[in-house]
């Protein structure tokens, strides 16, 4: 049975409101944890919390700024969607023709909603690409493909808005056969490709490190699970959207209204888990004889959710919780020190002074 466009739109606003509520909760938690960690100041000799480590880097990080932009975008989308409900059932032709309003994609309210959705998707993909860039230690070769797909997403987003907006000679009532429809398909394909590529490369990078960490009694399996879960949520919904659009089903409206929130939730889940320390304790410092290591960049904690604290010019270890010893080694190559055995981590650290959040 074919799904009515009005029914799909009403179902979309219900689910979208639920997802927006989840976004509000996750954004509030993520922001509170981020600000709290940066506001803490350790006293001399005071030990850091195992579960909520103070951050020493700048507060306004790229991930933090991107999170705010994505949340503002989904907020604008939700407000526009609610206004369209009142417009359809109260304002447009006295509420007698809601189907006509929802079918006209060239309505200014619909264009505004599309713009907010596209901004949310672009910002979330930028943060995913940024995480890949950090994890792979600024490897330009790895960044080639996602950079091209992001340019494709940007061009597609502009093409969608332009082709819908320029329809001044008549309403766009069939999005599937219009010029904007081709741009939408292209945008979905670019989004899906970017998500799958970045997730696969980040997971592989963590897996390669995990092989060494496992020798020391630790493990990063929970980190890979965290990344995979968030990416799977986003990728599955994107694929569902593509299928419904190619099938020319009215369910594409339902998918379109919710995909921006899904992408934002996938991003916020990582931020909140890192802020709470779930992933940062994937490597337990008590399992090491002299403690260990950490991260090559200030953003690596939010980029990979790995408990690794690297000062890029030296390895700073944590105090041993069994014998109270502390080890500090000056070196440009990060190591894991366990019971007298030293293992080099499989990445190069550049000179600098950034530390983990």
Order of alpha helices (4+ residues) and beta strands (2+ residues): alpha-alpha-alpha-alpha-alpha-alpha-alpha-alpha-alpha-beta-beta-beta-beta-beta
